[in-house]
Amino acid sequence: MTMTEDKALASLASLCSKGEHCTGELDDKMRRWGLDEEARQRVLGYLVGHQFVDDARYCRAFINDKVKYNGWGSRKISQALWAKHVAEEVYAPILDSVPDEDYLCVLRPLLRGKWPTIKGRSDYERSMKLIKFAMGRGFDLRLIRRCIDEMGEEAEAPDDDF
Protein backbone atom coordinates (compact mmCIF):
# COMPACT_ATOMS: atom_id res chain seq x y z
CA MET A 1 0.00 0.00 0.00
CA THR A 2 1.55 3.29 -1.09
CA MET A 3 0.45 6.50 0.54
CA THR A 4 1.30 10.11 -0.19
CA GLU A 5 3.20 12.21 2.32
CA ASP A 6 0.19 14.49 2.90
CA LYS A 7 -2.16 11.57 3.53
CA ALA A 8 0.36 9.97 5.88
CA LEU A 9 0.70 13.23 7.81
CA ALA A 10 -3.08 13.61 8.14
CA SER A 11 -3.54 9.98 9.15
CA LEU A 12 -0.76 10.04 11.74
CA ALA A 13 -1.84 13.41 13.16
CA SER A 14 -5.33 11.99 13.62
CA LEU A 15 -3.91 8.84 15.23
CA CYS A 16 -1.70 10.85 17.61
CA SER A 17 -4.57 13.10 18.64
CA LYS A 18 -6.45 10.04 19.89
CA GLY A 19 -3.67 8.50 22.00
CA GLU A 20 0.03 8.43 22.81
CA HIS A 21 2.41 6.96 20.26
CA CYS A 22 6.18 6.99 19.87
CA THR A 23 8.19 8.03 16.84
CA GLY A 24 9.35 4.43 16.30
CA GLU A 25 5.78 3.19 15.87
CA LEU A 26 4.95 5.99 13.46
CA ASP A 27 8.12 5.46 11.44
CA ASP A 28 7.35 1.73 11.15
CA LYS A 29 3.84 2.56 9.94
CA MET A 30 5.15 4.96 7.29
CA ARG A 31 7.73 2.41 6.19
CA ARG A 32 4.94 -0.15 5.66
CA TRP A 33 3.03 2.49 3.67
CA GLY A 34 6.01 2.81 1.34
CA LEU A 35 7.16 6.34 2.19
CA ASP A 36 10.82 7.07 1.51
CA GLU A 37 13.28 8.13 4.23
CA GLU A 38 13.10 11.87 3.48
CA ALA A 39 9.30 11.95 3.53
CA ARG A 40 9.23 9.98 6.80
CA GLN A 41 11.66 12.43 8.38
CA ARG A 42 9.60 15.44 7.24
CA VAL A 43 6.38 13.94 8.62
CA LEU A 44 8.02 13.00 11.92
CA GLY A 45 9.60 16.46 12.13
CA TYR A 46 6.21 18.08 11.73
CA LEU A 47 4.54 15.78 14.27
CA VAL A 48 7.28 16.32 16.85
CA GLY A 49 7.46 20.06 16.20
CA HIS A 50 3.72 20.47 16.68
CA GLN A 51 3.72 18.18 19.74
CA PHE A 52 1.54 15.47 18.24
CA VAL A 53 4.20 13.01 19.33
CA ASP A 54 6.70 13.25 22.17
CA ASP A 55 8.75 10.18 23.08
CA ALA A 56 9.32 11.33 26.68
CA ARG A 57 5.60 11.91 27.21
CA TYR A 58 4.89 8.53 25.62
CA CYS A 59 7.43 6.83 27.92
CA ARG A 60 5.91 8.35 31.06
CA ALA A 61 2.46 7.06 30.07
CA PHE A 62 3.75 3.67 28.89
CA ILE A 63 5.81 3.05 32.03
CA ASN A 64 2.99 4.12 34.33
CA ASP A 65 0.48 1.86 32.56
CA LYS A 66 2.76 -1.17 32.41
CA VAL A 67 3.62 -0.98 36.12
CA LYS A 68 0.10 -0.27 37.38
CA TYR A 69 -2.10 -2.26 35.02
CA ASN A 70 0.11 -4.99 33.55
CA GLY A 71 2.26 -5.68 36.60
CA TRP A 72 5.54 -5.43 34.71
CA GLY A 73 8.97 -4.80 36.19
CA SER A 74 11.56 -2.37 34.89
CA ARG A 75 13.45 -4.89 32.77
CA LYS A 76 10.39 -5.98 30.81
CA ILE A 77 9.34 -2.36 30.30
CA SER A 78 12.84 -1.48 29.12
CA GLN A 79 12.76 -4.34 26.58
CA ALA A 80 9.34 -3.28 25.30
CA LEU A 81 10.48 0.33 24.81
CA TRP A 82 13.64 -0.86 23.06
CA ALA A 83 11.47 -2.96 20.73
CA LYS A 84 9.44 0.16 19.91
CA HIS A 85 12.68 1.91 18.88
CA VAL A 86 12.57 4.45 21.71
CA ALA A 87 16.05 5.76 22.50
CA GLU A 88 17.49 4.58 25.82
CA GLU A 89 18.49 8.17 26.59
CA VAL A 90 14.77 9.01 26.58
CA TYR A 91 13.33 6.15 28.61
CA ALA A 92 16.16 5.30 31.05
CA PRO A 93 15.85 8.45 33.23
CA ILE A 94 12.04 8.11 33.34
CA LEU A 95 12.29 4.42 34.23
CA ASP A 96 14.91 5.17 36.89
CA SER A 97 12.65 7.78 38.46
CA VAL A 98 9.95 5.20 39.28
CA PRO A 99 10.26 4.54 43.02
CA ASP A 100 10.94 0.98 44.19
CA GLU A 101 7.75 1.14 46.23
CA ASP A 102 5.67 1.36 43.03
CA TYR A 103 7.19 -1.93 41.84
CA LEU A 104 6.86 -3.48 45.31
CA CYS A 105 3.16 -2.61 45.46
CA VAL A 106 2.68 -4.72 42.34
CA LEU A 107 5.20 -7.44 43.18
CA ARG A 108 4.06 -8.28 46.73
CA PRO A 109 0.51 -9.41 45.85
CA LEU A 110 1.79 -11.09 42.69
CA LEU A 111 4.22 -13.26 44.67
CA ARG A 112 1.78 -13.92 47.52
CA GLY A 113 -0.79 -15.12 45.01
CA LYS A 114 1.68 -17.28 43.10
CA TRP A 115 3.34 -18.94 46.12
CA PRO A 116 0.53 -21.41 46.93
CA THR A 117 0.38 -22.61 43.32
CA ILE A 118 4.09 -23.44 43.05
CA LYS A 119 5.05 -27.09 43.52
CA GLY A 120 8.48 -28.13 44.75
CA ARG A 121 10.28 -30.63 46.93
CA SER A 122 11.48 -27.92 49.32
CA ASP A 123 10.85 -24.28 50.20
CA TYR A 124 14.18 -23.49 48.52
CA GLU A 125 13.04 -25.04 45.23
CA ARG A 126 9.70 -23.23 45.48
CA SER A 127 11.53 -19.93 46.15
CA MET A 128 13.71 -20.44 43.08
CA LYS A 129 10.61 -21.05 40.96
CA LEU A 130 9.01 -17.92 42.42
CA ILE A 131 12.14 -15.89 41.60
CA LYS A 132 12.11 -17.23 38.03
CA PHE A 133 8.43 -16.30 37.70
CA ALA A 134 9.02 -12.74 38.96
CA MET A 135 12.08 -12.28 36.75
CA GLY A 136 9.95 -13.34 33.79
CA ARG A 137 7.68 -10.41 34.66
CA GLY A 138 10.73 -8.12 34.46
CA PHE A 139 11.40 -7.43 38.14
CA ASP A 140 14.91 -6.93 39.55
CA LEU A 141 16.32 -9.68 41.71
CA ARG A 142 16.94 -7.17 44.51
CA LEU A 143 13.21 -6.36 44.75
CA ILE A 144 12.20 -10.00 44.39
CA ARG A 145 14.49 -11.04 47.25
CA ARG A 146 13.12 -8.23 49.38
CA CYS A 147 9.53 -9.44 48.85
CA ILE A 148 10.41 -13.07 49.48
CA ASP A 149 12.24 -12.10 52.68
CA GLU A 150 9.19 -10.11 53.79
CA MET A 151 6.97 -13.12 53.08
CA GLY A 152 9.29 -15.30 55.17
CA GLU A 153 9.23 -12.85 58.06
CA GLU A 154 5.42 -12.74 57.94
CA ALA A 155 5.26 -16.54 58.05
CA GLU A 156 7.62 -16.68 61.04
CA ALA A 157 5.90 -13.89 62.99
CA PRO A 158 3.83 -15.16 65.93
CA ASP A 159 0.08 -14.62 65.76
CA ASP A 160 -0.97 -12.00 68.32
CA ASP A 161 -4.68 -12.26 67.50
CA PHE A 162 -6.25 -13.82 70.58
MARDREN-404002 format. One record per residue: x, y, z of N, C-alpha, C in turn. Coordinates in steps of 0.001 Angstrom, whole numbers, plus 524288, in hexadecimal, padded with zeros to 5 digits. Layout:
MARDREN-404002
XYZXYZXYZ;...
END
This chain:
MARDREN-404002
8034F7FB5D8000080000800008000080375804D980000;803008080D7FC138060980CDA7FBBE8028B8116A7FD34;804C4814EF80037801C5819698021A804F881E548011A;8024E8229980014805158277F7FF41806C8829B580486;80A7682D3D8044880C7E82FB68090B8082D832B780BDD;804F18358C808EE800BD8389780B597FCAC8351880E01;7FB52830C980B6B7F78E82D2D80DC67F9D582A9D812AB;7FED3829558126F80166826F4816F68016C82AC581B8B;802A682FB481A63802BB833B181E837FD4F83447820F7;7F94C8349681DC27F3FB8352D81FC97F25883067822FA;7F39A82BD1821057F22B82700823B97F4F982683828FE;7FA05827B6829067FD058273B82DDE7FB9C82B8B831C6;7FA7C8302C82FEB7F8CE834648336B7F3AD832E78360B;7F02A83098833097EB3082ED1835317EC0F82A858393D;7EF74826D8837F67F0B68228C83B7F7F31082499840A0;7F6B5828428402D7F95982A67844CC7F5B782DC484821;7F1C582FFA845CA7EE228332E848D07EA7482FCE84C11;7EA4082AC784ADB7E6CC8273784DB67E9918244D8521D;7EEBD82409851F57F1A982130855F17F77A8220185549;7FA6D82053859438001C820ED8591F8029D81CD885595;8065281E9C852828096581B3484F2780EFB81D2184F2C;812A6819B384DDA8182281B4D84DA1819CE81BC8847E8;81E1B81E708471E81FFA81F5B841CC8215481A3D83F0C;823378165C842008248B8114C83FAD81FD380EA483D4B;81B6880ECB8400C8169480C7183DFC814E280F3783901;8151C814658391C813578176B83493816E88168782FE4;81BFF8163D830EF81FB48155282CB581ECE80FEE82A4B;81DD580C0082D8F81CB8806BE82B8F817D5806C082821;813D880997829D680EFD809FE826D38100980C6982174;812F4810BE821828141D8135D81C7C8177680FF8818F3;81AF280CF181B4A81E358096B8182F81ABB8054D81586;816E88033F81870813487FF6E8161E80FFE801EE811CB;80EE9806F78125180BDB809B980E5A80F0C80AF980984;8142680A27809CA8177A80AF88053A819B48106F804B3;819B981388808D281BFB818C680893821EF81866808D5;8249281BB7805D082A4281BA3805E882C5581E5C80AD2;8314F81DC880BC4833DC81FBF81082833078259F8114C;833B9828AC80D278333182E6280D9A82D9E82FF180F07;829D582D8080CA78245482EAD80DCD8230982D308136C;82507828A88152182410826FA81A8E8265F82AE381E6B;82B0282CC581D3D82D8C83090820BC82A8B835B9820E9;828928377381C6D8258483C5281C4C8207E83BBF81F7C;81DCB8375881ECB818E883673821A8819FE8362D82781;81DFB8332A8290481F51832C382E93820F28380F830C4;823E083B0B82DB5825838404882F65820D0843C78307E;81CFD8437F82D1681841846A382DD68155A844D9832BA;814AA83FBD83348811B883DA4837BD8146983EDE83CF2;8198783E7F83D0881C7383FC4841D081C48845A4842D1;81D1C848AA83EC181D2184E5E83F43817F68509E84112;813B984E1E83F8F80E8984FF68412380C5184CD0845BC;80FB6849E88485580E888470184D2180A28842F684C92;8099C840D8847E68060383C72847418086D83796849BF;80D88837468495B81063832D584B7D8150D834D284EA9;815D9832618532181A2D833C28569B81BCF82EB18594E;8207A82CC9858158222C827BF85A2C82281827BE86021;8241682C098627E8246882C438683A81EF282BED86AA2;81B4882EB386867815DD82E8B86A48813A882903869A1;814CC826AA865218131F82153864198156381D9686827;81A6D81E2D8695581D0581AB386D1481AA081B2C87281;8198081FEE8742F817178209A87957811DC81DB4879A0;80EB281E38875938099881B998757780A41815AA87513;80DC0813ED871B680EA680E57870D88109180BBD875DD;8146D80E1F87855816B380BEE87D1E8129780BB88816C;80FBB80FF18821A80BAF8101788619807A180BC388536;805D380B388806C801DF8074487F2F803EF801BC87FF0;808AB800B687E4380ACB7FB6C87E9A80BCB7F9CE8843F;80D587FD7D8879280E257FC2B88D16808E17FB5988FBD;805587FF1B88F2B800637FEF1892097FC917FAD789007;7FBF47FA7288AEE7F7CF7F72E888C87F99D7F1E0886CB;7FE837F1728851C8006D7EC7D8830E803DF7E997886F3;805907EC4E88B11808D87E9CE88EFC80E3C7E86388CF5;810767EBC2889C68159F7EACE88792819CD7ED5888AED;81E757EB0488AD88230A7ED3F88D5B826247F0838897E;82A287F30988B7F82D297F6BD8884D82FE37F430883AA;831B77EF698844E8348B7ECE187FFD830EC7EBAA87B61;82C467E9DE87C89828947E8A687859826D27EDA98759D;826037F1C6878A08247D7F6CB8765F828D47F8D6872DC;82DA17F86F874C1832267FA34871BC832817F74986C86;831B07F22B86CA6831D97EF0E867D482D847F0AE86411;828E47F1AA8662E8247C7F333862D3825877F8728603A;827BB7FC2986324828ED80148860E582D4F800D685CD5;831187FD8685DD8835447FCA785A13832F47FA6B85507;82F447F6CC8559582CCD7F46D850FC8299E7F86284DD8;827D67FC818506D824DD800A184DC782878804E584BA1;82D8B803E884BDE831868077A849C2831AD80CB284C98;8309A80CA6851A78311C8115F854CF836B981182856C3;8393F816018565383EB681682857E683F4A815BB85DCD;84356812E385F4E8444E811E1864DB84522816F4867DF;8476981AD78654F8483D81FEA867E28430A8226386971;83EE28210D866AB839B782334867D3837238203386C49;8371281B0086BEC834108180486FC683705816BD874C9;83C308164E8749E83F1C814B48794B83E468186287DF0;83EBF81D9787D4283DE782100881D18384C820BA883F2;8347F820038808382F0D81FAD8823782E3681A8F8852B;8306E8165A8832C8300081140885B3832CB8114E88AFD;8374E813D788B3283A43814308901B8377B8177989435;8341281AF8892818316681E648963882CB481BC5898D7;82B3381723896FB826E1814538996D828DA8122F89EA5;82642813928A2F282817811BE8A80E8277080BCE8A8AC;82B0C8096D8AB9982ABE803CF8AC9982578802518AEE2;82339805AD8B20881E43804768B49B819E8803878B0A2;81A19806328AC29816298054B8A8118167C7FFAD8A606;81B587FDD68A53281C177F8728A37281A927F49F8A7C2;81BFD7F5E48AC9981AD07F2678B0FD814F57F1DE8B1DF;812057F6008B0F980C547F5CC8B193809D67F1FF8ADAF;80C5A7F1408A95180A7B7ED918A56280CA67E81D8A682;811957E7EA8A8058144E7E2F28A8AB8126D7DFD98AD69;8117A7E2728B1C080FDA7DFAA8B68A80AFE7DC478B5B3;8069E7DE968B3E0801FD7DB428B318802C67D7248AED1;805EC7D8638AAF0807027D4B18A6BE809AC7CFD18A8F5;80DA37D0998AC37810817CC358AE7D80D3C7C9478B28B;80A4D7CC318B5B3806F17C9A38B9A3802D97C62C8B705;800CA7C7FE8B2A67FCEB7C4EF8AFD27FF3C7C0398AD0D;804027C0B48AB4D8068C7BC828A85E808B07B8388ABF8;80A787B9A98B09C80D0D7B6038B42A809FA7B0F48B516;804E57B13D8B6488020F7AC5C8B755801927A8C48B293;802317AADA8ADF3801807A7B18A936806907A50D8A774;80AEF7A6838A9D480FFC7A46C8A8298111579F3F8AAEC;8127079B578A7E7813BA7962D8A9FD819A8795978AA32;81B8A793178AE4C8211C7921E8AECA8222B78E7B8B34D;826C678C0F8B33282827788588B756829B078B1B8BC6B;82B3A7900C8BBFA82CD4792EC8C0A682B48798A68C007;82B7179B898C45882A5E7A1258C41882E697A3E48C0B4;833407A1F68C0CE837667A4418BD8D836007A3BB8B7C9;8345C79F0D8B62D832EE79E2C8B0B182E447A1928AF2C;82A6E7A1F08B2AB825E47A5448B1A48278C7AAFD8B128;82B217ACB68B48982D0C7B2228B44982FBB7B3388AF1C;832D57AF718AD408358E7B0258A8468319F7B09C8A3CA;82D7E7AD718A406829767ADC689FFF8269B7B3018A049;825C47B4F18A505823307B9FC8A5B8826A07BE608A397;82BB77BE098A48A82F6C7C1EF8A28382F5A7C1DE89C8A;82F6E7BD3589A4582F537BCB48948D82A567BF1C89251;825F17BE19894E6820EF7C05289341821297C6498934D;8230C7C88C897A5823407CE3F8982C827227D0A989458;82B707CE018935E82F327D00B88F8E82CE17CFF488A16;829957CC2788907826DF7CBE8883FA8232C7D08088342;821537D2B88879481DFC7D75888763821417DC5A88731;826797DBC988758829EB7E0488869F82BB27E2F688B96;82AFA7E07A8901682C8B7E2FA894F8832417E1D789633;834CD7E586898E783A407E4F289A7E83AAC7E10489EE7;83EDD7DE1B89EEB83FC17DA2C8A2EE83FCB7DC9A8A863;841EC7E1418A8CF8422F7E3FF8ADDF83CB67E4B68B028;838FA7E65A8ACFB8339F7E7288AEC9830E17E1F28AFD5;831FE7DE1A8ACA582FA57D8F08AD628316A7D6A88B293;836897D6E68B39D8389F7D4DD8B88D8362D7D7B18BD2A;8358A7DCBC8BCA58333D7DFD58C0DF82DB17DDEC8C218;82A9C7DD058BE138253C7DB218BED4825237D5A88C125;828837D24A8BF40828AC7CCEF8C14A82A597CCF98C6FF;82E287D04C8C84D82FD27D0BF8CDC682B587D2B38D130;8286B7D6888CF38823E17D8868D22281FD47D4348D2F4;81EF17D10C8CEE981B387CCBF8CF5B81D057C8D78D379;8221F7C7CE8D3A2824467C4378D781823B57C64B8DCFD;824967CB618DD9F824097CDD18E2C781E5A7CDA48E496;81ABB7CE728E0F78152E7CE3F8E256813A07C8C38E40F;815D37C4CA8E178814887BF678E2C7816B77BDDA8E81B;81B427C0238E97881DC67BEDA8EE7081B957C1F88F2FB;819087C65A8F1DF8170C7C9B98F613812C87C6F08F929;813097C7418FE6E80EF87C4C49018B809C67C79A900EE;8058E7C4A990157800557C6E3900E47FEC57C94E9061E;7FDB47CE60906277FC387D11C90AE47F6597D20290B21;7F3687CF63907D07EDBC7D020907A87EB0E7CC3290B3F;7EA9C7CD73910477E79A7CA00913B57E44C7CCE691759;
END
